[in-house]
Amino acid sequence: MSRQKRVVRKKKQLRRVQRFAKQFHSQERVRFIKALPCEVKKLPSAGVQNAHMKSRGAGGTYKDIVPLGWEVHLDFDAMGEVEFERRWGRSKASIRDRAPHYQRLWEEQA
């Protein structure tokens, strides 16, 4: 492998690490969120995902994450406001507003 390709590979790897840190903080934080119950269903943590309330492409960071079950997360991303609220009994805004709560929980346990 040429020196130039190794340099490019290292830069890509560094960017990937930096992007993960910005978007998820750490593997420990990902596990912490996954261990919490779903914000909507309040069920135990099986299948809970780290759901960004502000998309990563729009600058969302680990501070914008709420634990959602996979089905709720899928619907949150795919459905409109009215349809989501009708199905889950919660507005998307009420769920987004909970992100600071989970950030505080993380900071308190760290």
Contacts in CASP RR format, 6 or more apart in sequence:
PFRMAT RR
TARGET T0000
AUTHOR 0000-0000-0000
METHOD contacts of the structure
MODEL  1
MSRQKRVVRKKKQLRRVQRFAKQFHSQERVRFIKALPCEVKKLPSAGVQN
AHMKSRGAGGTYKDIVPLGWEVHLDFDAMGEVEFERRWGRSKASIRDRAP
HYQRLWEEQA
1 9 0 8 1.000
22 61 0 8 1.000
22 62 0 8 1.000
23 52 0 8 1.000
23 56 0 8 1.000
23 60 0 8 1.000
23 61 0 8 1.000
23 62 0 8 1.000
24 30 0 8 1.000
24 50 0 8 1.000
24 62 0 8 1.000
24 65 0 8 1.000
25 62 0 8 1.000
25 106 0 8 1.000
29 62 0 8 1.000
29 106 0 8 1.000
30 50 0 8 1.000
32 106 0 8 1.000
32 109 0 8 1.000
33 48 0 8 1.000
33 50 0 8 1.000
33 65 0 8 1.000
33 67 0 8 1.000
33 102 0 8 1.000
33 106 0 8 1.000
34 45 0 8 1.000
34 47 0 8 1.000
34 48 0 8 1.000
34 49 0 8 1.000
34 50 0 8 1.000
34 67 0 8 1.000
35 45 0 8 1.000
35 48 0 8 1.000
36 45 0 8 1.000
36 48 0 8 1.000
36 67 0 8 1.000
36 102 0 8 1.000
36 105 0 8 1.000
37 43 0 8 1.000
37 44 0 8 1.000
37 45 0 8 1.000
37 48 0 8 1.000
37 67 0 8 1.000
38 45 0 8 1.000
38 48 0 8 1.000
38 67 0 8 1.000
38 68 0 8 1.000
38 69 0 8 1.000
38 72 0 8 1.000
39 66 0 8 1.000
39 67 0 8 1.000
39 68 0 8 1.000
39 72 0 8 1.000
39 95 0 8 1.000
39 98 0 8 1.000
40 68 0 8 1.000
40 69 0 8 1.000
40 72 0 8 1.000
40 88 0 8 1.000
40 89 0 8 1.000
40 90 0 8 1.000
40 95 0 8 1.000
41 69 0 8 1.000
41 72 0 8 1.000
43 69 0 8 1.000
45 67 0 8 1.000
47 69 0 8 1.000
47 70 0 8 1.000
48 67 0 8 1.000
48 68 0 8 1.000
48 69 0 8 1.000
48 70 0 8 1.000
49 67 0 8 1.000
49 68 0 8 1.000
49 69 0 8 1.000
49 70 0 8 1.000
49 73 0 8 1.000
50 65 0 8 1.000
50 67 0 8 1.000
51 65 0 8 1.000
51 66 0 8 1.000
51 67 0 8 1.000
51 68 0 8 1.000
51 69 0 8 1.000
51 72 0 8 1.000
51 73 0 8 1.000
51 76 0 8 1.000
52 60 0 8 1.000
52 64 0 8 1.000
52 65 0 8 1.000
53 64 0 8 1.000
53 65 0 8 1.000
53 66 0 8 1.000
53 95 0 8 1.000
53 96 0 8 1.000
53 99 0 8 1.000
54 60 0 8 1.000
54 61 0 8 1.000
54 64 0 8 1.000
54 96 0 8 1.000
62 103 0 8 1.000
63 99 0 8 1.000
63 100 0 8 1.000
63 103 0 8 1.000
64 99 0 8 1.000
65 99 0 8 1.000
65 102 0 8 1.000
66 95 0 8 1.000
66 96 0 8 1.000
66 98 0 8 1.000
66 99 0 8 1.000
66 102 0 8 1.000
67 102 0 8 1.000
68 76 0 8 1.000
68 95 0 8 1.000
72 88 0 8 1.000
75 84 0 8 1.000
75 87 0 8 1.000
75 88 0 8 1.000
76 84 0 8 1.000
76 92 0 8 1.000
76 95 0 8 1.000
79 87 0 8 1.000
80 92 0 8 1.000
81 91 0 8 1.000
81 92 0 8 1.000
84 90 0 8 1.000
84 91 0 8 1.000
84 92 0 8 1.000
85 91 0 8 1.000
85 92 0 8 1.000
END
